[in-house]
Amino acid sequence: MGAVLVGAAVMLGVATLDTVAGATVPVLGTIAALPSPHGTSADIEDIPPPPTTPGTCLNWSRPDAADTTVVDCAQPHLFEQAGTAQLADQQALPDDATMRRLVNERCSPVVLQYLGGKFDPNGRFRVGALKPSQKKWDAGDRELRCGVQSASRSGALYPLTGKAVDQDQSGVFEPGTCLAIDERRVGDPIDCAGPHAVEAVGIVDLSQKFPEGFPAVGDQDGFLQPECSRIAADYAGGAQAIADKKLTVYWDNVTEDSWNAGTRRVNCNLAALLPDRSGFAPVTGTAKGDVAVSDQAAPPATSTPQAGVPAPPTSTPAPTADPSATPAPSETPSPAPTSGPAPSEAPAPPAIPEIPAPPVAP
């Protein structure tokens, strides 16, 4: 018996879990301007925030972002400013749901222009924003900072290195990256030794097969089925090993919007479905070794990274950004993330962070 093969469209139809990650603008949990060890909250809030200049990169390491600094964009950073949007028509500081809508409406065009008209809504970048604190809002500040981020499904942030406009936007992870399981949904990267939904096993560059223009999904599937089958078999020890472990080979597709933004790379993945095919089954262990596949849905996640803070380290790497490191389909490849949970099942995106101010010197 060979390995089960299924394309992204079929996987979506069966599990209705792995869908467009960019369907909602991921906005982050409130970053309070809390006191540093050497200052008070009032001191910090009165310090001028970093400049709003487009192309300014910001980084922080504390959960409260009180150590926010301007950094060279060649260095790791969590937020690349694209410009500003005004909220002058809002009387009160908008609640989270309203702010998410405003970010979507007003920051998306700013980021699109900043990136030269090319933004992959399903890729590794997200439209982010920094909002004024309540104190600054009450003082008349109505400016929303718009920017580029790389956020996990929970809203935790991956560091970016280099200017976003110069980077491949394909949302890809290195081979061996496992994504957590939250009930039937896909979560953030996690150690493969624990229960997970998906294991990325390789990256394929579609431009090597389709150099002329956007390939229809059926054409993508026709190329990716044998390619991902080979890649997964090489990764897991053979097609029979995949079947014996009750795993399924599936792959991501590129949408036309993503293709037009320059995305060419997709993942080949290994996962398992629940017996009733209602969602992903928990898999424990890497597909390179022994695995255990549960026939019961995973429980709800009890601990997820706090939104708006640096993503916690795992034994697997963050999304890769260097297209030159992507091997040809005929070589041993590297992988990408699966898409996020279906909008009807996804948790509400977290809140917009306040504009952080630098800590007070001792």
C-alpha positions in Angstrom: 0.0 0.0 0.0 1.5 3.4 -1.0 1.3 6.7 0.8 -1.9 8.6 0.7 -1.5 11.8 -1.5 -3.8 14.7 -1.3 -3.5 18.3 -2.7 -4.2 21.4 -0.7 -7.7 21.9 -2.2 -8.7 18.4 -1.4 -7.3 18.7 2.1 -9.3 21.9 2.6 -12.4 20.2 1.4 -11.9 17.3 3.8 -10.6 19.1 6.9 -11.7 22.7 6.3 -8.8 23.8 8.6 -5.9 24.8 6.4 -6.9 28.0 4.7 -5.7 31.5 3.8 -3.7 32.8 6.7 -4.1 36.4 5.6 -7.9 36.4 5.6 -7.8 38.7 8.6 -5.1 41.2 9.4 -3.1 39.8 12.3 -2.9 42.5 14.9 -1.0 42.1 18.1 -1.8 42.1 21.8 -1.6 45.5 23.6 1.9 46.4 24.3 1.7 48.5 27.4 4.2 51.2 28.1 5.1 49.7 31.4 7.9 51.0 33.6 11.5 49.8 33.1 13.6 48.8 36.1 14.8 52.4 36.2 11.7 54.5 35.5 8.0 55.0 36.2 5.1 54.5 33.9 4.6 58.2 33.6 8.3 58.7 32.8 8.1 56.2 29.9 4.8 57.5 28.4 6.2 61.1 28.3 9.3 60.1 26.3 8.9 60.8 22.6 8.3 57.5 20.7 10.5 56.4 17.8 10.2 58.4 14.6 7.4 57.5 12.2 9.8 57.6 9.1 8.9 54.8 6.7 11.6 52.2 6.6 12.4 52.6 10.3 12.8 49.2 12.0 11.9 48.6 15.7 12.8 45.7 17.9 12.0 44.7 21.5 12.5 41.7 23.7 10.4 42.4 26.8 6.7 41.3 26.7 5.7 44.9 27.6 8.0 46.3 24.8 9.4 48.8 27.2 12.9 48.2 25.8 11.8 49.1 22.2 14.7 50.6 20.2 15.3 51.7 16.6 17.6 49.3 14.9 19.3 49.0 11.5 16.9 46.9 9.3 19.9 44.6 8.5 19.6 43.5 12.2 16.8 41.3 13.5 13.6 43.4 14.2 9.9 42.9 14.9 8.3 45.8 13.1 9.2 47.7 9.9 7.3 51.0 9.6 5.6 51.6 6.3 3.9 54.9 7.0 1.0 56.3 9.0 -2.8 56.4 8.8 -5.1 58.9 10.6 -8.0 58.1 12.8 -9.3 61.6 13.1 -12.9 60.5 12.5 -12.8 58.3 15.6 -14.0 60.1 18.8 -13.1 57.4 21.3 -10.1 55.0 21.1 -11.6 52.1 19.1 -12.1 48.7 20.7 -10.2 45.8 19.4 -12.7 44.7 16.8 -13.1 48.2 15.4 -9.3 48.8 15.4 -8.7 45.6 13.5 -11.2 46.8 10.8 -9.5 50.2 10.7 -6.0 48.6 10.3 -7.3 46.4 7.5 -8.9 49.4 5.7 -6.3 52.0 6.3 -3.0 50.3 6.8 -3.2 47.7 4.0 -3.0 50.4 1.2 0.0 52.0 3.1 1.9 48.7 3.3 1.0 47.8 -0.3 2.4 51.1 -1.5 5.5 50.7 0.7 6.2 47.3 -0.8 6.0 48.7 -4.4 2.6 47.3 -5.0 3.5 43.7 -4.3 2.1 42.1 -1.1 1.3 38.4 -0.7 -1.8 38.2 1.5 -1.0 34.6 2.2 2.7 34.9 2.6 5.2 35.4 5.5 4.4 39.1 6.0 1.5 40.6 7.8 0.0 44.1 7.9 0.6 45.3 11.5 0.0 48.5 13.4 0.9 50.4 16.5 -1.8 52.5 18.1 -1.6 55.5 20.5 -1.9 54.8 24.2 -5.1 55.9 25.9 -3.1 58.8 27.4 -1.9 60.0 24.1 -5.3 59.5 22.5 -6.8 61.6 25.2 -4.2 64.2 24.4 -5.3 64.3 20.7 -3.0 61.7 19.1 -5.0 60.0 16.3 -2.1 58.6 14.3 -1.9 54.9 13.5 1.5 53.5 12.6 1.3 50.9 9.8 4.1 48.4 9.3 5.3 45.0 8.2 5.6 42.1 10.6 6.0 38.3 10.5 3.5 36.9 13.0 2.6 33.4 14.0 -1.0 32.2 14.2 -1.2 33.2 17.8 0.1 36.7 17.1 3.6 36.1 18.5 6.3 37.7 16.3 9.1 36.2 14.3 12.2 38.5 13.8 12.8 39.8 10.3 16.2 40.6 9.0 16.6 43.0 6.1 14.1 45.3 4.4 10.8 43.5 3.5 10.8 44.9 0.0 14.0 43.0 -0.8 12.7 39.6 0.5 10.9 36.7 -0.9 7.4 36.7 0.6 6.8 33.0 0.5 5.6 31.8 3.9 7.9 28.8 4.2 9.4 26.9 7.1 12.5 24.7 7.0 12.1 21.0 6.7 11.4 19.4 10.1 9.2 22.2 11.3 6.1 20.9 13.1 3.0 23.0 13.7 1.0 22.6 16.9 -2.5 21.3 17.0 -5.3 23.1 18.9 -8.4 20.9 18.8 -8.7 20.3 15.0 -6.8 23.5 14.1 -3.2 24.2 13.2 -1.1 26.3 15.6 2.4 27.7 15.9 5.7 25.9 15.4 6.4 23.4 18.2 8.8 20.6 19.0 8.0 17.5 16.9 8.4 15.3 20.0 5.0 16.6 21.2 1.5 16.3 19.6 1.3 18.4 16.4 -0.9 18.7 13.3 1.6 19.1 10.5 5.3 18.4 9.7 6.8 20.3 6.8 9.1 18.0 4.8 10.2 20.1 1.9 10.0 23.2 -0.3 9.3 23.2 -4.0 10.0 26.2 -6.2 7.1 26.3 -8.8 9.0 28.7 -11.0 11.3 26.0 -12.1 8.3 24.1 -13.7 6.2 27.2 -14.6 8.6 30.0 -15.7 6.1 31.8 -17.9 3.1 32.7 -15.7 0.6 31.6 -13.0 -0.2 27.9 -13.2 -3.8 26.8 -12.5 -4.2 24.8 -9.3 -4.8 21.7 -11.3 -1.4 22.2 -13.1 0.3 22.8 -9.8 -1.2 19.6 -8.4 -0.1 17.6 -11.4 3.5 18.8 -10.8 3.4 18.7 -6.9 1.8 15.2 -6.5 4.9 13.3 -7.8 7.3 15.9 -6.5 6.0 15.9 -2.9 5.6 12.2 -3.0 9.3 11.8 -3.7 10.3 14.5 -1.2 8.1 13.0 1.6 9.4 9.5 0.9 13.0 10.6 1.0 12.3 12.5 4.2 10.4 9.7 6.0 12.2 6.6 4.8 10.0 5.6 1.9 6.4 5.6 0.7 5.6 2.4 2.6 6.9 3.9 5.8 4.5 6.9 5.3 1.6 4.5 4.8 2.6 2.3 7.8 2.7 5.4 10.0 -0.8 6.4 8.8 0.4 9.7 7.5 -0.9 11.7 4.5 1.3 13.6 2.0 -0.2 17.0 1.1 1.1 20.2 -0.4 0.3 23.9 -0.5 -0.8 25.8 -3.6 0.0 29.3 -4.7 -3.0 31.6 -5.4 -2.9 34.0 -8.3 -2.6 37.0 -5.9 0.4 35.4 -4.2 1.9 34.6 -7.6 1.5 38.2 -8.7 3.3 39.3 -5.6 6.3 37.1 -6.4 5.6 34.0 -4.3 6.8 30.8 -6.0 7.7 28.5 -3.1 5.3 26.0 -1.4 5.6 23.3 1.2 5.2 19.6 1.0 3.8 18.3 4.3 3.0 15.2 6.3 -0.1 15.0 8.5 -2.9 12.7 9.5 -6.7 13.0 9.5 -9.1 12.0 12.2 -11.1 8.8 11.3 -14.2 10.9 10.5 -12.0 13.3 8.4 -13.3 16.2 10.4 -9.9 17.7 11.0 -6.2 17.0 11.7 -5.3 14.1 14.1 -2.6 14.7 16.7 0.7 13.2 15.6 3.5 12.7 18.2 7.0 12.3 17.0 8.8 13.2 13.8 8.0 11.4 10.6 11.7 10.5 10.4 11.2 8.1 13.3 8.5 6.4 15.3 5.2 8.3 15.4 1.9 7.8 17.2 -1.3 9.0 15.5 -4.3 9.5 17.8 -7.8 8.8 16.7 -9.2 11.5 19.0 -9.2 15.2 18.4 -6.6 17.2 20.3 -7.8 19.2 23.4 -7.9 23.0 23.2 -4.5 24.6 23.6 -4.0 25.6 27.2 -0.9 27.7 26.7 -0.2 29.9 23.7 2.4 32.6 23.2 1.3 36.1 24.2 0.4 38.1 21.1 2.7 41.0 20.2 5.8 39.6 21.9 8.8 37.8 20.3 7.9 34.2 19.5 9.3 31.7 22.0 12.2 29.6 20.8 11.5 26.0 19.6 13.6 23.2 18.4 12.6 24.1 14.8 13.6 27.3 13.0 11.4 30.3 12.2 10.1 30.9 8.6 13.0 31.0 6.1 13.4 34.1 3.9 16.3 33.4 1.6 15.1 32.2 -1.8 18.7 31.4 -2.8 18.7 28.7 -0.2 15.8 26.9 -1.8 16.9 23.8 -3.7 15.6 22.8 -7.0 12.7 20.3 -7.1 15.1 17.7 -8.3 17.3 18.2 -5.2 16.6 17.7 -1.5 14.3 20.6 -0.7 13.3 22.7 2.3 9.6 23.5 3.5 6.9 26.2 4.2 4.1 26.7 6.6 0.6 25.5 6.0 -2.1 28.0 5.8 -4.1 29.0 8.9 -7.4 27.8 10.3 -10.6 28.4 8.4 -12.0 31.9 9.2 -15.1 30.3 10.8 -13.0 28.3 13.2 -10.1 30.6 13.8 -9.9 32.5 17.1 -10.4 36.2 17.0 -7.2 38.1 16.2 -5.6 39.8 19.1 -5.6 43.5 19.8 -3.4 46.3 18.3 -0.3 47.2 20.3 0.3 50.7 21.6 3.2 52.7 20.3 6.1 51.7 22.6 8.4 54.3 24.1 12.0 53.7 25.0 12.9 53.0 28.7 14.2 55.8 30.9 17.9 55.9 31.5 19.0 55.4 35.1 
